[in-house]
């Protein structure tokens, strides 16, 4: 991986943002308990969670997921405060717009050579599962990490036949109302740093035996109303 490029380990914004969300939520509910704000009004601000997570996705250079979450959060917030009126079912056709935009964005990145990791064939991960899912097996001997995203869907990624280029790689995950499973070789040591909000993460990998050569895989990102599992 490019040592000069920002990595998830260099972006502490995630934990900072979660901390601020807890502080803000605690203050709002305390104000409601003291009678300064009605409890009903507090719950009307819940779409701000989507906006906040979207901003973090932008900071992490996952622009598509970030813009989608900010857009959804903004529309729902406007609906909560009666600035816009619509039934949620009316937004269903936007699913096709999102899928199309994702396809166009992926094509543009490949054509311009700005895909993660320099666009090395088979060496980077760019997985999307939107209202569906599938299985992907990666056998690259120069795996450089990448991104795995699930929105109302799920992914299964098999890395057991892959080899990390260098000593370490990082996968940034984003699961919103969805989830995924990642399988890794037994010679990889996994560090899970993802943040789960109304979701969960489960690391069932066995660490390499002490003293044996191994590679490091860092898993970061957000899990919102979803789940992620990692196995050998």
Backbone as numpy.savetxt, mean C-alpha at the origin, in Angstrom:
# Nx Ny Nz CAx CAy CAz Cx Cy Cz
19.35 -2.15 -5.79 18.50 -0.95 -5.79 19.38 0.30 -5.79
18.90 1.37 -6.34 19.66 2.61 -6.42 19.83 3.18 -5.03
21.09 3.28 -4.54 21.28 3.76 -3.18 20.91 5.21 -2.97
20.81 5.97 -4.07 20.45 7.38 -3.95 18.96 7.62 -3.98
18.18 6.60 -4.36 16.73 6.76 -4.44 16.11 6.66 -3.06
15.05 7.42 -2.78 14.38 7.31 -1.49 13.78 5.92 -1.32
13.95 5.35 -0.17 13.40 4.04 0.14 12.40 4.18 1.26
11.51 3.17 1.44 10.55 3.27 2.54 11.21 3.47 3.88
12.44 2.90 4.08 13.12 3.04 5.36 13.50 4.50 5.62
13.67 5.30 4.55 14.07 6.68 4.71 12.87 7.62 4.84
11.68 7.09 4.83 10.48 7.92 4.90 9.72 7.62 6.18
10.01 8.32 7.30 9.31 8.07 8.55 7.93 8.69 8.58
7.48 9.25 7.44 6.21 9.95 7.40 5.04 9.07 7.79
5.13 7.78 7.50 4.02 6.87 7.76 3.65 6.81 9.23
4.62 6.50 10.08 4.33 6.42 11.50 3.96 7.80 12.07
4.58 8.84 11.56 4.24 10.18 12.01 2.79 10.50 11.69
2.35 10.14 10.47 0.98 10.42 10.07 -0.01 9.62 10.90
0.29 8.36 11.15 -0.60 7.54 11.98 -0.69 8.12 13.39
0.45 8.56 13.93 0.43 9.18 15.25 -0.44 10.42 15.29
-0.33 11.27 14.25 -1.15 12.47 14.19 -2.64 12.14 14.05
-2.96 11.07 13.31 -4.35 10.65 13.19 -4.92 10.22 14.53
-4.14 9.48 15.31 -4.59 9.06 16.63 -4.78 10.27 17.54
-3.83 11.22 17.48 -3.95 12.42 18.31 -5.20 13.21 17.93
-5.37 13.43 16.60 -6.54 14.18 16.15 -7.85 13.49 16.52
-7.92 12.16 16.31 -9.13 11.43 16.66 -9.41 11.47 18.15
-8.36 11.32 18.96 -8.55 11.37 20.41 -9.04 12.73 20.88
-8.50 13.80 20.29 -8.93 15.14 20.68 -10.38 15.39 20.27
-10.76 14.92 19.06 -12.13 15.12 18.61 -13.13 14.41 19.52
-12.82 13.15 19.88 -13.75 12.40 20.72 -13.78 12.95 22.15
-12.63 13.46 22.61 -12.62 14.09 23.93 -13.50 15.35 23.92
-13.38 16.13 22.83 -14.22 17.33 22.71 -15.70 16.95 22.65
-16.00 15.83 22.00 -17.39 15.36 21.94 -17.89 14.95 23.32
-17.03 14.25 24.09 -17.43 13.83 25.43 -17.65 15.01 26.36
-16.91 16.10 26.12 -17.05 17.29 26.96 -18.16 18.21 26.48
-18.80 17.84 25.36 -19.94 18.62 24.89 -19.60 19.75 23.95
-18.33 19.88 23.57 -17.95 20.95 22.64 -18.33 20.63 21.20
-18.33 19.35 20.86 -18.66 18.90 19.51 -19.63 17.74 19.63
-20.60 17.68 18.75 -21.53 16.57 18.76 -20.85 15.33 18.17
-21.13 14.18 18.77 -20.52 12.93 18.32 -20.82 12.68 16.84
-22.03 13.03 16.42 -22.40 12.83 15.02 -21.46 13.61 14.09
-21.08 14.81 14.49 -20.20 15.63 13.66 -18.80 15.03 13.58
-18.35 14.39 14.66 -17.02 13.78 14.66 -16.93 12.69 13.60
-17.94 11.86 13.53 -17.92 10.75 12.57 -17.99 11.24 11.12
-18.45 12.44 10.91 -18.54 12.97 9.54 -17.16 13.24 8.94
-16.14 13.29 9.78 -14.79 13.57 9.29 -14.03 12.31 8.91
-14.66 11.14 8.95 -13.92 9.90 8.71 -13.26 9.84 7.33
-13.80 10.47 6.25 -13.09 10.40 4.97 -11.71 11.04 4.98
-11.42 11.85 6.00 -10.09 12.44 6.09 -9.01 11.38 6.27
-9.39 10.23 6.80 -8.42 9.13 6.92 -7.95 8.70 5.53
-8.89 8.59 4.58 -8.52 8.22 3.22 -7.63 9.30 2.59
-7.96 10.56 2.83 -7.16 11.65 2.28 -5.74 11.61 2.86
-5.62 11.36 4.16 -4.31 11.32 4.80 -3.47 10.16 4.26
-4.08 8.99 4.12 -3.35 7.85 3.57 -2.95 8.13 2.13
-3.83 8.80 1.38 -3.51 9.16 0.00 -2.30 10.09 -0.07
-2.23 11.06 0.84 -1.08 11.95 0.86 0.20 11.19 1.15
0.12 10.21 2.03 1.31 9.41 2.32 1.72 8.58 1.11
0.74 8.08 0.35 1.06 7.35 -0.87 1.80 8.25 -1.86
1.42 9.51 -1.93 2.12 10.44 -2.80 3.56 10.64 -2.35
3.75 10.77 -1.04 5.10 10.92 -0.51 5.95 9.70 -0.82
5.31 8.52 -0.81 6.01 7.27 -1.11 6.14 7.02 -2.60
5.74 8.01 -3.42 5.84 7.94 -4.87 4.92 6.88 -5.49
3.87 6.53 -4.78 2.84 5.68 -5.36 1.70 6.62 -5.75
1.90 7.32 -6.88 1.03 8.43 -7.23 -0.38 7.97 -7.57
-0.52 6.84 -8.24 -1.85 6.40 -8.66 -2.73 6.12 -7.44
-2.24 5.29 -6.53 -3.02 4.98 -5.34 -3.27 6.22 -4.51
-2.28 7.12 -4.43 -2.46 8.34 -3.65 -3.56 9.22 -4.20
-3.56 9.44 -5.51 -4.58 10.29 -6.12 -5.97 9.66 -6.02
-6.05 8.34 -6.16 -7.34 7.66 -6.04 -7.91 7.84 -4.64
-7.09 7.64 -3.61 -7.57 7.76 -2.24 -7.96 9.21 -1.91
-7.16 10.16 -2.37 -7.50 11.56 -2.12 -8.81 11.91 -2.81
-9.00 11.44 -4.05 -10.24 11.71 -4.76 -11.45 11.10 -4.08
-11.33 9.82 -3.68 -12.45 9.15 -3.01 -12.75 9.83 -1.68
-11.69 10.12 -0.90 -11.89 10.78 0.39 -12.52 12.15 0.24
-12.09 12.92 -0.77 -12.67 14.24 -0.99 -14.14 14.18 -1.36
-14.50 13.23 -2.25 -15.90 13.10 -2.63 -16.77 12.69 -1.44
-16.29 11.75 -0.65 -17.07 11.30 0.51 -17.19 12.40 1.56
-16.12 13.19 1.73 -16.18 14.29 2.69 -17.19 15.34 2.23
-17.18 15.66 0.93 -18.17 16.61 0.41 -19.58 16.08 0.59
-19.75 14.77 0.44 -21.07 14.16 0.63 -21.51 14.25 2.09
-20.57 14.04 3.02 -20.91 14.08 4.44 -21.40 15.46 4.86
-20.85 16.51 4.24 -21.21 17.88 4.63 -22.20 18.51 3.64
-22.86 17.64 2.84 -23.94 18.07 1.94 -23.48 19.07 0.88
-22.20 19.07 0.56 -21.73 19.91 -0.53 -22.03 19.25 -1.87
-22.09 17.93 -1.88 -22.47 17.15 -3.05 -23.44 16.08 -2.59
-24.35 15.72 -3.46 -25.25 14.61 -3.14 -25.15 13.57 -4.23
-24.93 12.34 -3.81 -24.90 11.23 -4.77 -25.01 9.93 -3.98
-25.55 8.94 -4.65 -25.55 7.59 -4.09 -24.22 6.94 -4.42
-23.73 6.12 -3.52 -22.44 5.47 -3.76 -22.46 4.63 -5.02
-23.62 4.07 -5.35 -23.72 3.26 -6.56 -23.47 4.08 -7.83
-23.67 5.40 -7.72 -23.45 6.25 -8.89 -21.97 6.35 -9.26
-21.09 6.00 -8.33 -19.65 6.07 -8.59 -19.11 4.78 -9.20
-19.96 3.79 -9.35 -19.48 2.49 -9.83 -18.77 2.58 -11.18
-19.28 3.36 -12.17 -18.57 3.43 -13.46 -17.14 3.96 -13.35
-16.82 4.67 -12.25 -15.46 5.17 -12.11 -14.45 4.05 -11.94
-14.93 2.86 -11.59 -14.03 1.71 -11.48 -13.33 1.47 -12.80
-14.09 1.56 -13.90 -13.49 1.33 -15.22 -12.49 2.44 -15.56
-12.79 3.66 -15.11 -11.86 4.76 -15.34 -10.55 4.50 -14.60
-10.63 4.03 -13.35 -9.43 3.75 -12.57 -8.61 2.64 -13.21
-9.28 1.59 -13.65 -8.55 0.50 -14.29 -7.85 1.00 -15.55
-8.57 1.79 -16.36 -7.97 2.32 -17.57 -6.80 3.23 -17.28
-6.93 4.11 -16.28 -5.83 5.00 -15.93 -4.61 4.22 -15.46
-4.85 3.15 -14.71 -3.72 2.34 -14.25 -3.00 1.68 -15.42
-3.76 1.17 -16.39 -3.14 0.55 -17.56 -2.32 1.57 -18.34
-2.89 2.77 -18.54 -2.17 3.82 -19.27 -0.91 4.24 -18.52
-1.01 4.36 -17.19 0.15 4.77 -16.40 1.27 3.74 -16.48
0.89 2.45 -16.40 1.90 1.39 -16.50 2.56 1.43 -17.87
1.79 1.63 -18.92 2.35 1.68 -20.27 3.30 2.88 -20.41
2.90 4.03 -19.87 3.74 5.22 -19.97 5.07 5.03 -19.24
5.03 4.39 -18.05 6.26 4.19 -17.30 7.20 3.25 -18.03
6.64 2.21 -18.66 7.50 1.28 -19.41 8.11 1.98 -20.62
7.32 2.80 -21.31 7.83 3.47 -22.50 8.88 4.53 -22.16
8.71 5.19 -21.02 9.64 6.25 -20.66 10.82 5.76 -19.85
10.78 4.47 -19.47 11.89 3.91 -18.71 11.94 4.39 -17.27
10.79 4.82 -16.72 10.75 5.30 -15.34 10.11 4.29 -14.41
9.99 3.04 -14.86 9.44 2.02 -13.99 10.36 1.81 -12.81
9.85 1.34 -11.67 10.69 1.14 -10.50 11.88 0.26 -10.83
13.05 0.63 -10.28 14.24 -0.16 -10.49 14.78 -0.02 -11.89
14.42 1.05 -12.59 14.94 1.25 -13.93 14.27 0.40 -14.97
13.17 -0.25 -14.61 12.43 -1.04 -15.58 13.13 -2.31 -15.99
13.97 -2.92 -15.12 14.65 -4.16 -15.44 13.63 -5.25 -15.65
13.65 -5.97 -16.78 12.65 -6.99 -17.07 12.64 -8.07 -15.99
11.48 -8.28 -15.39 11.32 -9.33 -14.40 11.99 -9.03 -13.08
12.76 -7.93 -12.99 13.50 -7.64 -11.77 12.75 -6.78 -10.79
11.68 -6.14 -11.22 10.90 -5.29 -10.34 9.46 -5.78 -10.30
8.81 -5.47 -9.19 7.44 -5.89 -8.98 6.51 -4.70 -9.09
5.49 -4.81 -9.91 4.46 -3.78 -10.03 3.13 -4.49 -10.20
2.55 -4.89 -9.08 1.35 -5.73 -9.09 0.14 -4.92 -8.67
-0.97 -5.07 -9.44 -2.23 -4.40 -9.12 -3.36 -5.42 -9.15
-4.19 -5.39 -8.11 -5.39 -6.22 -8.08 -6.56 -5.32 -7.72
-7.40 -5.01 -8.70 -8.55 -4.13 -8.51 -9.81 -4.91 -8.83
-10.66 -5.13 -7.83 -11.90 -5.89 -7.99 -11.61 -7.24 -8.67
-10.56 -7.88 -8.22 -10.18 -9.18 -8.76 -8.84 -9.57 -8.18
-8.17 -10.44 -8.85 -6.87 -10.87 -8.35 -6.28 -11.96 -9.20
-5.15 -12.43 -8.78 -4.48 -13.49 -9.52 -3.18 -13.87 -8.84
-2.50 -14.85 -9.44 -1.24 -15.34 -8.92 -0.11 -14.95 -9.88
1.03 -14.61 -9.29 2.19 -14.27 -10.10 3.42 -14.94 -9.53
4.18 -15.61 -10.38 5.41 -16.28 -9.97 6.60 -15.56 -10.59
7.52 -15.12 -9.75 8.69 -14.38 -10.20 9.93 -15.25 -10.03
10.68 -15.40 -11.10 11.88 -16.23 -11.08 13.14 -15.44 -11.40
13.05 -14.12 -11.34 14.20 -13.28 -11.66 15.34 -13.54 -10.69
16.56 -13.59 -11.22 17.75 -13.74 -10.39 18.33 -12.39 -10.00
17.65 -11.32 -10.35 18.06 -9.96 -9.97 16.84 -9.19 -9.49
16.15 -9.75 -8.53 14.93 -9.11 -8.01 15.31 -7.85 -7.24
14.60 -6.74 -7.53 14.92 -5.45 -6.95 13.79 -4.87 -6.11
12.75 -5.64 -5.83 11.64 -5.12 -5.05 10.60 -4.46 -5.93
9.78 -3.59 -5.34 8.75 -2.91 -6.11 7.52 -2.66 -5.28
6.34 -2.72 -5.93 5.08 -2.40 -5.28 4.05 -3.49 -5.55
3.17 -3.71 -4.57 2.04 -4.63 -4.72 0.82 -3.94 -4.13
-0.23 -3.78 -4.93 -1.41 -3.03 -4.51 -2.67 -3.86 -4.71
-3.57 -3.78 -3.75 -4.85 -4.48 -3.85 -5.96 -3.54 -3.39
-6.94 -3.32 -4.27 -8.10 -2.50 -3.93 -9.34 -3.31 -4.28
-10.06 -3.74 -3.27 -11.23 -4.60 -3.45 -10.84 -5.87 -4.22
-9.65 -6.36 -3.97 -9.18 -7.57 -4.64 -8.03 -8.17 -3.86
-7.33 -9.10 -4.48 -6.23 -9.76 -3.79 -5.16 -10.22 -4.75
-3.94 -10.37 -4.24 -2.82 -10.84 -5.06 -2.10 -11.97 -4.33
-1.49 -12.86 -5.10 -0.62 -13.90 -4.59 0.69 -13.84 -5.37
1.78 -13.57 -4.68 3.08 -13.41 -5.31 4.02 -14.48 -4.79
4.59 -15.25 -5.70 5.51 -16.33 -5.34 6.93 -15.93 -5.73
7.76 -15.69 -4.74 9.15 -15.29 -4.96 10.14 -16.40 -4.59
9.68 -17.61 -4.41 10.55 -18.68 -3.89 11.65 -19.07 -4.87
11.48 -18.78 -6.16 12.52 -19.08 -7.14 13.32 -17.85 -7.54
13.11 -16.73 -6.84 13.80 -15.48 -7.18 15.04 -15.30 -6.30
15.94 -14.45 -6.77 17.13 -14.08 -6.02 17.23 -12.57 -5.98
17.54 -12.03 -4.82 17.65 -10.58 -4.65 18.97 -10.09 -5.25
18.88 -8.99 -6.03 20.09 -8.36 -6.57 20.72 -7.53 -5.46
21.87 -7.93 -4.98 22.49 -7.26 -3.85 22.14 -7.96 -2.55
22.19 -7.20 -1.47 21.95 -7.77 -0.15 20.51 -7.63 0.32
19.76 -6.69 -0.26 18.41 -6.45 0.25 17.51 -5.89 -0.84
16.22 -5.97 -0.59 15.20 -5.42 -1.48 14.02 -5.01 -0.61
13.17 -4.15 -1.17 12.01 -3.65 -0.43 10.76 -3.74 -1.29
9.68 -4.17 -0.68 8.37 -4.21 -1.34 7.43 -3.29 -0.57
6.83 -2.35 -1.27 5.87 -1.43 -0.68 4.48 -1.92 -1.04
3.68 -2.26 -0.03 2.34 -2.80 -0.27 1.28 -1.78 0.09
0.15 -1.89 -0.58 -1.01 -1.07 -0.25 -2.24 -1.94 -0.44
-2.97 -2.18 0.65 -4.17 -3.00 0.60 -5.33 -2.17 1.15
-6.31 -1.91 0.31 -7.51 -1.17 0.71 -8.72 -2.04 0.38
-9.40 -2.50 1.43 -10.53 -3.42 1.25 -10.09 -4.62 0.41
-8.92 -5.10 0.67 -8.37 -6.25 -0.05 -7.16 -6.76 0.69
-6.44 -7.67 0.05 -5.28 -8.23 0.72 -4.40 -9.01 -0.23
-3.41 -9.64 0.35 -2.49 -10.39 -0.49 -1.65 -11.36 0.32
-0.94 -12.20 -0.42 -0.03 -13.17 0.17 1.27 -13.19 -0.61
2.39 -13.18 0.09 3.71 -13.20 -0.52 4.47 -14.40 0.03
5.03 -15.21 -0.87 5.86 -16.35 -0.47 7.30 -16.07 -0.84
8.20 -16.32 0.10 9.61 -15.99 -0.10 10.47 -17.23 0.17
11.71 -17.23 -0.35 12.62 -18.35 -0.07 12.98 -18.41 1.42
13.40 -19.59 1.87 13.77 -19.75 3.27 15.07 -19.04 3.60
15.84 -18.67 2.57 17.11 -17.97 2.80 16.92 -16.46 2.94
15.67 -15.98 2.90 15.42 -14.55 3.05 14.95 -14.26 4.47
15.45 -13.18 5.01 15.00 -12.70 6.31 14.03 -11.54 6.09
12.81 -11.67 6.57 11.76 -10.70 6.29 11.58 -9.75 7.47
11.52 -8.46 7.17 11.20 -7.44 8.17 9.92 -6.74 7.73
8.87 -6.87 8.52 7.59 -6.25 8.19 7.46 -4.92 8.92
7.34 -3.85 8.14 7.18 -2.50 8.68 5.90 -1.85 8.18
4.99 -2.64 7.64 3.73 -2.09 7.14 2.87 -1.61 8.31
2.01 -0.66 8.04 1.11 -0.11 9.04 -0.31 -0.57 8.73
-0.95 -1.23 9.67 -2.30 -1.77 9.48 -3.31 -0.92 10.26
-4.31 -0.42 9.56 -5.40 0.33 10.18 -6.70 -0.40 9.84
-7.37 -0.91 10.86 -8.55 -1.76 10.66 -8.19 -2.92 9.72
-7.03 -3.47 9.91 -6.56 -4.60 9.10 -5.51 -5.36 9.88
-4.83 -6.27 9.20 -3.84 -7.08 9.89 -2.73 -7.54 8.97
-1.62 -7.95 9.57 -0.49 -8.50 8.84 0.05 -9.69 9.62
0.50 -10.70 8.88 0.90 -11.95 9.52 2.18 -12.45 8.86
3.26 -12.49 9.61 4.54 -12.98 9.11 4.77 -14.40 9.65
4.61 -15.38 8.77 4.79 -16.78 9.16 6.10 -17.37 8.64
7.01 -16.51 8.21 8.28 -17.01 7.69 9.18 -17.50 8.83
10.03 -18.42 8.50 11.03 -18.93 9.45 12.34 -18.20 9.18
12.94 -17.58 10.18 14.20 -16.87 9.95 15.32 -17.83 9.58
16.26 -17.39 8.75 17.40 -18.26 8.39 18.18 -18.68 9.63
18.83 -19.83 9.53 19.63 -20.32 10.65 20.78 -19.35 10.94
21.10 -19.14 12.21 22.20 -18.22 12.56 23.50 -18.63 11.88
24.20 -17.64 11.35 25.48 -17.91 10.71 25.41 -18.26 9.25
24.20 -18.44 8.71 24.06 -18.78 7.29 23.88 -17.51 6.47
24.31 -17.56 5.21 24.15 -16.42 4.31 22.67 -16.22 4.01
22.23 -14.98 4.04 20.82 -14.71 3.77 20.66 -13.32 3.17
19.50 -13.09 2.59 19.12 -11.80 2.02 18.06 -11.16 2.91
17.96 -9.83 2.81 16.99 -9.08 3.60 15.87 -8.56 2.71
14.63 -8.81 3.12 13.47 -8.27 2.42 12.69 -7.39 3.39
12.54 -6.12 3.02 11.78 -5.17 3.83 10.41 -4.98 3.20
9.36 -5.17 4.00 7.98 -5.00 3.52 7.39 -3.80 4.26
7.04 -2.77 3.51 6.47 -1.56 4.09 5.12 -1.27 3.43
4.47 -0.20 3.88 3.24 0.21 3.23 2.08 0.36 4.20
0.87 0.34 3.63 -0.36 0.54 4.38 -1.33 -0.59 4.12
-2.01 -1.02 5.17 -3.08 -2.01 5.06 -4.31 -1.38 5.71
-5.28 -1.04 4.91 -6.48 -0.36 5.37 -7.69 -1.21 5.04
-8.37 -1.74 6.06 -9.51 -2.63 5.88 -9.10 -3.84 5.01
-7.96 -4.45 5.34 -7.49 -5.59 4.56 -6.49 -6.40 5.35
-5.74 -7.24 4.66 -4.76 -8.09 5.35 -3.64 -8.50 4.42
-2.49 -8.84 5.02 -1.33 -9.29 4.26 -0.66 -10.42 5.02
-0.31 -11.49 4.29 0.39 -12.62 4.88 1.67 -12.92 4.12
2.72 -13.29 4.84 4.00 -13.65 4.23 4.40 -15.03 4.75
4.80 -15.92 3.81 5.17 -17.28 4.18 6.42 -17.69 3.41
7.07 -18.77 3.91 8.15 -19.39 3.17 7.59 -20.29 2.10
